[in-house]
Amino acid sequence: MDSHQINSILLDGRKTLEQGHPEEAVSRYFDPVIARYEKLREGEGAKKRYFSASNPGEALIYATLPAAAGESVAVEVTDPNWSAAYLMKAYALTELHRVDEAQKALEAAIALSPMRSQFKAELAYTYQIQKNCERSIALYAQAASDAEMTSDDSTKTADLTRAWRGQGYCLVELGKWDEAEALYKKCLALDPQDRRAKGELEYVQKNRPR
């Protein structure tokens, strides 16, 4: 299968997930794609470090990342479908309330695409679900930093506002209303059409303790 065919499979899996069939999406679409890529790690491939990049800038960063101390391995940068399959699997597992498994899938996606803002934001969301706000905020902050460095023009605004809103939600949970308000205003300064940030800002302004 080439990259175009794999992308088509993932799109079919996404449709299946959106139609309310997360188990089928995982078993029929996402896991087979993951297995196809993981075979690269067999044999001689075990001597390589693999990354999955979505744009040329991201690919360049991965190609030049230093190896661990004492490690001498080749680097191979693949298309974005490998890590995307793990991301979609995580979505499905979250729908199934299997959050621990979703976290493992997201960690696998991040290992392949360590500078991808969206993946860290999605992992941060799972910690948000678990009421682990300190860890969630830290991951959202990393997601914002990665967006500044590697997101291309088509995704940077969405990546940044996703990360800032996520931090804002947890800051409200921790009673840090002023910090949350500042982040929601930051979202709206970047994207005045951000309805979610506008709604959260209104919530803060109405409910902040006087």
Secondary structure, 3 states (H helix, E strand, C coil): CCHHHHHHHHHHHHHHHHCCCHHHHHHHHHHHHHHHHHHHHCHHHHHEEEEECCCHHHHHHHHCCCCCCCCCCEEEEECCHHHHHHHHHHHHHHHCCCHHHHHHHHHHHHHHCCCCHHHHHHHHHHHHHCCCHHHHHHHHHHHHHHHHHHCCCCCHHHHHHHHHHHHHHHHHHCCCHHHHHHHHHHHHHHCCCCHHHHHHHHHHHHHCCC
